[in-house]
Amino acid sequence: MNGRLALGLAALAGLLHIGGFAPFELYALQVGALAALFWLCREASGRAVAARAFAFAFVWLGVGLWWLYISLHDFGHLPAPLAALAVALLAAFLASYYALALGLAARWSTGPWRWPALVGAWLLAELARGSWFSGFPWIASGYAHAAGPLAAWAPWVGVYGLALLAAVMAAGAASGRRLGLLALLGPLLVGLALPQSFTTPTGTTRLSLVQPSIPQDQKFDPDRFQAHLDTLAELVGQARGDAVITPESVVPLPLVYLGNDYLDRLASHGRPVLLGSFLGTAEQGYVNSLVAVGTAPYDYGKHHLLPFGEVIPPGFEWFVRALHIPMDSQARGQHTRPWVVGGQRLRPLICFEDLFGEEIVDSLQGPEAATVLVNVSNLAWFGSFMSLDQHLQFSQMRALEFQRPVVRSTNTGVTAALDHHGRVQARLPALARGVLEVEVEGREGSTPYARWLAMLGLAPLWAAGCLLVAVAAWRTRAAPGRRP
């Protein structure tokens, strides 16, 4: 096939790949688009495969992460060409994982062994993107299967295991072989028979989830600050739950500057409030935190920080300073203890911390295991199209993996409650101001995925990816006249 045509088709497949993720959620399209990429890589050289994998991933991730442009241009005030270039450079960096992994796999394999090599390489690229350099697994391919027939595998293998199964199906579809038909249908058929009940109820609690819907360009305006505090107090006053959950940094300054009078005002309604603010000092560093108000002392500090937004990578201070991001260099939280309220143990997660199930799993084990996951976020930085629904999809995956309910309190959306099977029970419209009242059933116990993840981490998946590539390379080398 003509090289330029193949690159164009790979880029088109990458664009179609977006359809598998929220807000579109056409999960079959994720498998189909990946099958198209694998078909384009079936006989090509290692260098050609690397180029096609790069084109696929660059378009997929560039379009899927387009909303970063809003934070860089609209709020960071970068000129439009520079903001677009920054998003493109990030997409290119992330796409390089796929180019390197699939290119090497193709160099080491040929013939029928090309298919397992591509599957293993895809898995390794996904794991590397989610782990290296602090990790950025946003719209990892497994998330496309938070709904649909493959979702039954989530409590067994997790999001990266789903990425592996989807890649197996894609290779089966692309190969056109009889064995490929088994690879395509096998995961679906086995999924129908998998047990799905691993956790048990621990009772219910009523939670009030606040969505103040404060525009990002007004959030740090000192002239509007008191009005925002009054709005928050009014929303807390409207709440009727056993506890009130507020979004990330709903008070966008260190708590020490807020004053006890306002905290007493929040506590006067008689309901404990989990308040998003900052703890720490300028000398020790400020911590993006949740602080309990009106009840026994409790605070949770964000542990997994966002590069460029909360921690500055070495050599990039000039870039971050140009964006004028408030609190752009933060300290890390130190504990993952749950907040006990309403008879349940709530495990807080701030913003994109809920993308890292391997960092959550320990708090879901043992006698003090969390019974409810709580995500608080402020995605107003990124507009309202795609980013909000994508993040909700990630919460659905965590609910499926660990069979825990997930509640979300966000500034502009999506504020919602999900049951332990990832089904949305209630949600507020994006950009609407209000309080979502939900009754949440806590759960205890461990899924198979949670058990092996707690013991071994992601090592079994790393081993599976390496084994697939290594066996394909070995069998290729062992076959006379079949060396790539």
C-alpha positions as CSV (number, residue, x, y, z in Angstrom):
1,M,0.0,0.0,0.0
2,N,1.2,3.5,-0.8
3,G,2.9,4.9,2.3
4,R,1.0,8.3,2.3
5,L,-2.3,6.6,1.8
6,A,-1.6,4.2,4.7
7,L,-0.7,7.2,6.9
8,G,-3.9,9.0,6.0
9,L,-5.9,5.9,6.7
10,A,-4.2,5.4,10.1
11,A,-5.0,9.1,11.0
12,L,-8.6,8.5,10.0
13,A,-8.8,5.4,12.1
14,G,-7.4,7.5,15.0
15,L,-10.2,10.0,14.5
16,L,-12.8,7.2,14.5
17,H,-11.2,5.8,17.7
18,I,-12.5,8.9,19.6
19,G,-16.0,7.6,19.0
20,G,-15.4,4.9,21.6
21,F,-15.1,7.4,24.4
22,A,-17.6,9.7,26.1
23,P,-19.6,11.6,25.1
24,F,-20.1,9.3,22.1
25,E,-19.6,5.9,23.8
26,L,-19.6,3.8,20.6
27,Y,-17.5,1.1,22.2
28,A,-17.5,-1.1,19.2
29,L,-15.9,1.7,17.2
30,Q,-12.9,1.5,19.5
31,V,-12.3,-2.1,18.6
32,G,-13.0,-1.4,14.9
33,A,-10.6,1.6,14.7
34,L,-7.8,-0.4,16.4
35,A,-8.5,-3.3,14.0
36,A,-8.0,-0.9,11.1
37,L,-4.6,0.2,12.5
38,F,-3.5,-3.4,13.0
39,W,-4.6,-4.3,9.5
40,L,-2.4,-1.4,8.2
41,C,0.5,-2.8,10.2
42,R,0.1,-6.4,9.2
43,E,3.0,-6.6,6.6
44,A,4.7,-3.2,6.9
45,S,8.3,-2.6,8.0
46,G,9.0,-1.6,11.6
47,R,9.6,2.0,10.5
48,A,6.3,2.2,8.5
49,V,4.4,0.7,11.5
50,A,5.9,3.2,13.8
51,A,4.8,6.1,11.5
52,R,1.2,4.6,11.2
53,A,0.9,4.0,14.9
54,F,2.1,7.6,15.5
55,A,-0.5,9.0,13.1
56,F,-3.3,7.0,14.7
57,A,-2.4,8.0,18.3
58,F,-1.6,11.6,17.4
59,V,-5.0,12.2,16.0
60,W,-6.8,10.2,18.7
61,L,-5.1,11.9,21.5
62,G,-4.9,15.4,19.9
63,V,-8.6,15.5,19.2
64,G,-9.5,13.7,22.5
65,L,-7.5,16.2,24.5
66,W,-8.4,19.3,22.4
67,W,-10.0,20.9,25.5
68,L,-6.6,21.6,27.0
69,Y,-6.5,24.4,24.4
70,I,-9.2,26.2,26.5
71,S,-7.1,26.2,29.6
72,L,-4.0,27.3,27.8
73,H,-5.6,30.0,25.6
74,D,-8.8,31.2,27.4
75,F,-7.5,31.1,30.9
76,G,-3.7,30.8,30.5
77,H,-3.7,33.6,27.9
78,L,-1.3,31.9,25.6
79,P,-1.7,33.1,22.0
80,A,-3.9,30.8,20.0
81,P,-1.1,29.4,17.8
82,L,1.1,28.6,20.9
83,A,-1.8,27.0,22.7
84,A,-2.6,24.8,19.8
85,L,1.1,24.0,19.4
86,A,1.3,23.0,23.1
87,V,-1.6,20.6,22.7
88,A,-0.1,19.1,19.6
89,L,3.3,18.6,21.3
90,L,1.6,16.8,24.2
91,A,-0.3,14.6,21.7
92,A,3.0,13.9,19.8
93,F,4.8,13.0,23.0
94,L,2.0,10.6,24.1
95,A,1.8,9.2,20.6
96,S,5.5,8.3,20.7
97,Y,4.7,5.5,23.2
98,Y,2.6,3.8,20.5
99,A,5.0,4.5,17.7
100,L,8.0,3.1,19.6
101,A,6.2,0.0,21.0
102,L,4.4,-1.0,17.8
103,G,7.4,-0.2,15.6
104,L,9.7,-2.4,17.6
105,A,7.2,-5.2,17.7
106,A,6.8,-5.1,14.0
107,R,10.5,-5.1,13.5
108,W,10.8,-8.2,15.5
109,S,7.9,-10.1,14.0
110,T,6.3,-11.1,10.8
111,G,3.7,-13.4,9.3
112,P,1.1,-14.8,11.8
113,W,3.2,-13.8,14.7
114,R,2.8,-10.1,13.9
115,W,-0.7,-10.2,15.5
116,P,0.3,-11.1,19.1
117,A,3.3,-8.8,18.8
118,L,1.0,-5.9,18.0
119,V,-1.4,-6.8,20.8
120,G,1.4,-7.0,23.3
121,A,3.0,-3.7,22.1
122,W,-0.4,-1.9,22.3
123,L,-0.8,-3.0,26.0
124,L,2.8,-2.0,26.8
125,A,2.3,1.4,25.3
126,E,-0.9,1.9,27.3
127,L,0.8,0.9,30.5
128,A,3.8,3.1,29.8
129,R,1.6,6.2,29.1
130,G,-0.3,5.5,32.3
131,S,2.8,5.0,34.5
132,W,5.9,6.8,33.2
133,F,6.7,10.4,34.1
134,S,3.9,10.3,36.7
135,G,1.5,9.0,34.1
136,F,-1.3,10.5,32.0
137,P,-3.7,7.7,31.1
138,W,-6.6,10.0,30.0
139,I,-8.8,8.2,27.5
140,A,-6.8,5.0,27.8
141,S,-8.4,2.5,25.4
142,G,-10.0,0.4,28.1
143,Y,-12.2,3.3,29.2
144,A,-14.2,2.9,26.0
145,H,-15.6,-0.3,27.6
146,A,-17.0,1.1,30.8
147,A,-20.3,0.2,29.0
148,G,-21.0,-2.6,26.6
149,P,-20.2,-6.4,26.7
150,L,-16.6,-6.1,27.7
151,A,-17.5,-4.2,30.9
152,A,-18.2,-7.6,32.5
153,W,-14.4,-8.1,32.6
154,A,-13.7,-4.9,34.5
155,P,-13.9,-6.4,38.0
156,W,-11.6,-9.2,36.9
157,V,-8.9,-7.4,34.9
158,G,-9.3,-3.6,35.2
159,V,-9.0,-0.9,32.6
160,Y,-5.7,-2.1,31.2
161,G,-6.9,-5.7,31.0
162,L,-9.8,-4.4,29.0
163,A,-7.3,-2.6,26.7
164,L,-5.6,-6.0,26.2
165,L,-8.9,-7.8,25.5
166,A,-10.0,-5.1,23.0
167,A,-6.6,-5.4,21.3
168,V,-7.0,-9.2,21.0
169,M,-10.4,-8.6,19.5
170,A,-9.0,-6.0,17.1
171,A,-6.2,-8.3,16.0
172,G,-8.7,-11.1,15.5
173,A,-10.9,-8.9,13.3
174,A,-7.9,-7.6,11.3
175,S,-6.3,-11.0,10.7
176,G,-9.3,-12.6,8.8
177,R,-8.2,-16.0,10.0
178,R,-10.3,-18.7,11.7
179,L,-8.4,-18.3,14.9
180,G,-9.0,-14.6,14.6
181,L,-12.7,-15.2,14.8
182,L,-12.2,-17.0,18.1
183,A,-10.1,-14.0,19.3
184,L,-12.8,-11.6,18.2
185,L,-15.7,-13.5,19.8
186,G,-14.0,-15.3,22.7
187,P,-13.8,-12.3,25.1
188,L,-17.5,-11.5,24.5
189,L,-18.7,-15.0,25.1
190,V,-16.6,-15.6,28.2
191,G,-17.7,-12.3,29.6
192,L,-21.3,-13.5,29.5
193,A,-20.4,-16.3,31.9
194,L,-18.2,-14.3,34.4
195,P,-19.6,-13.9,38.0
196,Q,-20.3,-10.3,38.8
197,S,-21.1,-10.1,42.5
198,F,-18.1,-9.6,44.8
199,T,-19.1,-6.9,47.3
200,T,-21.8,-6.7,49.9
201,P,-23.9,-3.7,51.2
202,T,-22.8,-1.8,54.3
203,G,-26.0,0.3,54.6
204,T,-26.9,3.6,53.1
205,T,-26.1,7.3,53.7
206,R,-27.6,10.5,52.3
207,L,-25.1,12.8,50.6
208,S,-25.5,16.3,49.3
209,L,-23.3,17.0,46.3
210,V,-22.7,20.7,45.6
211,Q,-22.2,22.2,42.1
212,P,-21.7,26.0,42.4
213,S,-21.0,26.5,38.7
214,I,-18.6,29.4,39.1
215,P,-17.0,30.4,35.8
216,Q,-13.3,29.8,35.8
217,D,-12.5,33.4,34.7
218,Q,-14.4,34.6,37.8
219,K,-13.2,32.1,40.4
220,F,-10.0,34.0,41.4
221,D,-11.4,37.5,41.0
222,P,-11.0,39.2,44.4
223,D,-14.0,41.5,43.7
224,R,-16.3,38.5,43.4
225,F,-14.8,36.4,46.1
226,Q,-17.3,37.3,48.8
227,A,-20.2,36.7,46.5
228,H,-18.8,33.2,45.7
229,L,-18.5,32.4,49.4
230,D,-22.1,33.5,50.0
231,T,-23.2,31.3,47.1
232,L,-21.4,28.3,48.6
233,A,-23.0,29.0,52.0
234,E,-26.4,29.2,50.5
235,L,-26.0,25.9,48.7
236,V,-24.7,24.2,51.9
237,G,-27.8,25.6,53.7
238,Q,-30.0,24.0,51.1
239,A,-28.5,20.6,51.6
240,R,-30.5,17.8,53.3
241,G,-28.0,14.9,53.4
242,D,-26.1,13.4,56.3
243,A,-23.0,15.1,54.9
244,V,-22.2,17.8,52.3
245,I,-19.5,17.3,49.6
246,T,-18.1,20.4,47.9
247,P,-15.9,20.5,44.8
248,E,-12.2,20.8,44.5
249,S,-10.8,24.2,45.6
250,V,-14.3,25.6,46.0
251,V,-12.5,28.0,48.3
252,P,-9.6,28.9,46.1
253,L,-7.2,30.1,48.7
254,P,-5.4,28.7,51.8
255,L,-7.9,27.9,54.5
256,V,-5.9,29.9,57.1
257,Y,-7.0,33.1,55.3
258,L,-10.7,32.3,55.3
259,G,-11.5,33.0,58.9
260,N,-13.4,31.0,61.6
261,D,-16.5,33.1,61.2
262,Y,-17.2,31.7,57.7
263,L,-16.4,28.1,58.8
264,D,-18.8,28.5,61.7
265,R,-21.4,29.8,59.1
266,L,-21.0,26.5,57.1
267,A,-21.1,24.4,60.3
268,S,-24.2,26.2,61.6
269,H,-26.5,24.1,59.4
270,G,-25.7,21.0,61.5
271,R,-24.3,18.9,58.7
272,P,-20.7,18.0,58.3
273,V,-19.1,19.6,55.2
274,L,-16.2,18.3,53.2
275,L,-14.7,21.6,52.0
276,G,-12.4,22.0,49.1
277,S,-9.6,24.4,49.9
278,F,-5.8,24.5,50.5
279,L,-3.8,23.6,53.6
280,G,-0.1,24.3,54.3
281,T,2.1,27.3,54.3
282,A,4.1,29.2,51.7
283,E,7.3,27.8,53.1
284,Q,6.2,24.1,53.3
285,G,4.0,24.3,50.2
286,Y,0.3,24.4,49.8
287,V,-1.7,21.2,49.5
288,N,-4.9,20.9,47.4
289,S,-7.1,19.6,50.2
290,L,-10.5,18.6,51.5
291,V,-11.2,19.6,55.1
292,A,-14.0,18.5,57.3
293,V,-16.0,21.3,58.8
294,G,-18.6,20.9,61.6
295,T,-17.4,17.5,62.7
296,A,-14.3,15.7,64.0
297,P,-11.0,16.9,62.5
298,Y,-10.3,15.4,59.1
299,D,-8.4,16.5,56.0
300,Y,-7.3,14.8,52.8
301,G,-4.5,16.2,50.6
302,K,-4.1,15.4,46.9
303,H,-1.3,12.9,46.5
304,H,-1.0,12.5,42.7
305,L,-0.3,16.0,41.3
306,L,-1.0,17.1,37.8
307,P,2.1,18.1,35.8
308,F,2.2,21.7,34.8
309,G,-0.9,22.6,36.7
310,E,0.1,21.6,40.3
311,V,3.8,20.5,40.0
312,I,6.3,22.0,37.6
313,P,8.5,19.5,35.7
314,P,12.2,20.4,35.7
315,G,13.1,22.9,33.0
316,F,9.5,24.1,32.4
317,E,9.1,26.8,35.0
318,W,9.2,29.5,32.3
319,F,6.2,27.8,30.5
320,V,4.1,27.4,33.7
321,R,4.8,30.9,34.8
322,A,3.6,32.2,31.4
323,L,0.2,30.6,32.1
324,H,-0.4,32.5,35.4
325,I,-1.9,29.4,37.0
326,P,-2.8,30.1,40.7
327,M,-1.1,27.7,43.1
328,D,1.0,26.3,40.3
329,S,3.6,24.5,42.6
330,Q,2.0,22.4,45.3
331,A,3.0,19.9,48.0
332,R,1.6,16.4,48.1
333,G,-0.9,15.0,50.6
334,Q,0.4,12.4,53.0
335,H,-2.4,10.0,53.8
336,T,-5.3,8.1,52.2
337,R,-7.5,7.5,55.2
338,P,-11.2,7.5,54.6
339,W,-13.6,10.0,56.1
340,V,-16.1,8.3,58.3
341,V,-19.5,9.9,58.1
342,G,-23.1,8.6,58.0
343,G,-22.0,5.1,58.9
344,Q,-19.8,4.9,55.8
345,R,-16.1,5.3,55.0
346,L,-15.6,7.7,52.2
347,R,-12.4,7.7,50.2
348,P,-11.7,11.1,48.7
349,L,-10.1,11.5,45.3
350,I,-9.2,15.0,44.0
351,C,-9.6,15.6,40.2
352,F,-7.6,13.1,38.1
353,E,-6.5,11.0,41.0
354,D,-9.4,8.7,40.1
355,L,-7.5,7.6,36.9
356,F,-5.0,5.7,39.0
357,G,-6.8,2.6,40.3
358,E,-3.5,1.1,41.3
359,E,-3.0,3.9,43.8
360,I,-6.5,3.6,45.2
361,V,-6.7,-0.1,45.7
362,D,-4.8,-0.3,49.1
363,S,-7.5,1.9,50.7
364,L,-10.1,-0.6,49.6
365,Q,-8.6,-3.5,51.5
366,G,-8.8,-4.6,55.1
367,P,-11.2,-3.9,58.0
368,E,-11.1,-0.1,57.5
369,A,-11.6,-0.3,53.7
370,A,-13.5,2.6,52.1
371,T,-17.1,1.8,51.3
372,V,-17.7,4.8,49.0
373,L,-15.4,6.6,46.5
374,V,-15.7,10.4,46.4
375,N,-14.3,12.4,43.5
376,V,-14.2,16.2,43.7
377,S,-13.1,18.2,40.7
378,N,-13.0,21.5,39.0
379,L,-13.0,21.0,35.2
380,A,-14.1,24.5,34.5
381,W,-10.6,25.0,33.1
382,F,-11.5,22.9,30.2
383,G,-14.9,24.0,29.0
384,S,-17.9,21.7,28.9
385,F,-17.5,19.5,25.8
386,M,-15.9,16.1,26.1
387,S,-13.7,16.6,29.2
388,L,-16.7,16.5,31.6
389,D,-18.2,13.3,30.1
390,Q,-14.8,11.7,29.8
391,H,-14.1,12.2,33.5
392,L,-17.5,10.7,34.3
393,Q,-16.6,7.7,32.2
394,F,-13.4,7.2,34.3
395,S,-15.4,7.2,37.5
396,Q,-17.7,4.5,35.9
397,M,-14.6,2.4,35.3
398,R,-13.5,2.7,39.0
399,A,-16.9,1.7,40.2
400,L,-16.8,-1.4,37.9
401,E,-13.3,-2.4,38.9
402,F,-13.8,-2.2,42.6
403,Q,-17.6,-2.5,42.9
404,R,-17.9,0.6,45.0
405,P,-20.3,3.4,44.5
406,V,-18.8,6.7,43.3
407,V,-20.1,10.1,44.0
408,R,-18.8,13.2,42.3
409,S,-19.0,16.9,43.4
410,T,-17.7,19.2,40.7
411,N,-17.7,22.9,40.0
412,T,-19.4,22.9,36.6
413,G,-20.0,19.2,36.0
414,V,-20.5,16.3,35.9
415,T,-21.9,16.1,39.5
416,A,-23.4,12.7,39.8
417,A,-23.9,9.5,41.8
418,L,-23.0,6.1,40.4
419,D,-23.8,2.7,41.9
420,H,-21.3,-0.1,42.3
421,H,-21.8,-1.3,38.8
422,G,-21.0,2.1,37.3
423,R,-24.6,3.0,36.5
424,V,-25.5,6.7,36.8
425,Q,-28.2,7.0,39.4
426,A,-28.6,10.8,39.4
427,R,-26.7,13.8,37.9
428,L,-27.0,17.5,37.6
429,P,-26.8,19.2,34.2
430,A,-23.5,20.6,33.3
431,L,-23.0,24.3,34.1
432,A,-26.2,24.3,36.4
433,R,-26.0,25.6,39.9
434,G,-27.5,23.3,42.5
435,V,-27.3,20.5,45.1
436,L,-27.7,16.9,44.1
437,E,-29.3,14.9,46.9
438,V,-28.5,11.2,46.7
439,E,-28.8,8.1,48.8
440,V,-25.7,6.0,48.5
441,E,-25.4,2.3,49.4
442,G,-21.8,1.6,50.6
443,R,-20.1,-1.7,49.7
444,E,-17.4,-3.8,51.2
445,G,-15.4,-6.7,49.9
446,S,-12.9,-7.1,47.0
447,T,-13.2,-7.9,43.4
448,P,-10.7,-10.3,41.8
449,Y,-9.0,-7.3,40.1
450,A,-8.7,-5.5,43.5
451,R,-7.1,-8.6,45.1
452,W,-4.4,-9.2,42.5
453,L,-3.8,-5.5,42.0
454,A,-3.2,-5.0,45.7
455,M,-0.7,-7.9,45.8
456,L,1.1,-7.5,42.5
457,G,0.3,-4.0,41.1
458,L,0.3,-3.8,37.3
459,A,3.2,-6.3,37.0
460,P,1.0,-9.2,35.6
461,L,-0.1,-6.9,32.7
462,W,3.4,-5.7,32.0
463,A,4.5,-9.4,32.0
464,A,1.7,-10.3,29.6
465,G,2.6,-7.5,27.2
466,C,6.3,-8.4,27.3
467,L,5.5,-12.1,26.9
468,L,3.4,-11.6,23.8
469,V,6.1,-9.6,22.1
470,A,8.9,-11.9,23.2
471,V,7.2,-15.1,22.0
472,A,6.3,-13.5,18.7
473,A,9.9,-12.4,18.2
474,W,11.2,-15.8,19.2
475,R,8.9,-17.7,16.9
476,T,9.6,-15.4,14.0
477,R,13.3,-15.8,14.4
478,A,13.0,-19.6,14.7
479,A,11.0,-19.9,11.5
480,P,13.4,-20.3,8.4
481,G,13.0,-17.4,6.0
482,R,10.5,-15.6,8.2
483,R,12.8,-13.0,9.8
484,P,11.5,-9.4,9.6
